[in-house]
């Protein structure tokens, strides 16, 4: 049998201003929506580095960190267990 990593989520939801989240946290969809929220948060793409004030990339003079996952690597990952 497969273990659902999102089966025993805490009862208290994280604070949010997201109207979709607030709507789906109510009613019969709540148990399923909470799993979707948790899975989405666990599998987010890392935020892209923003350019600094002079238009240069933050990493322009630094060696690229090989531990960061590229978008191509992310695209080729298997689906998370919640999907």
C-alpha positions, 0 to 999 in steps of 0.5 A: 500500500502507498502512504499518503504524505499529506494524510495527517495535516495539522488542523490549523491552516497557514494564514493567507490572503488568497481568495481561492485558498480561503474559499476552498478551505470551507465546505466539502472540498476542505480535506482535498484542498488542504492536501493540494495546498501542502503538496504545492508548497512542498513542490514549488519551483525555487524563486528566480534571482532578480536583477539588482539596481544596475541591471546585473544578475545577482550571480553575475560575478559568482560561480553558479550554485550547482545544488540549485535545480534548473527548470529543465531538471524540474520539468523532468522530475516525476510527479509528486506523490499527491498527484 
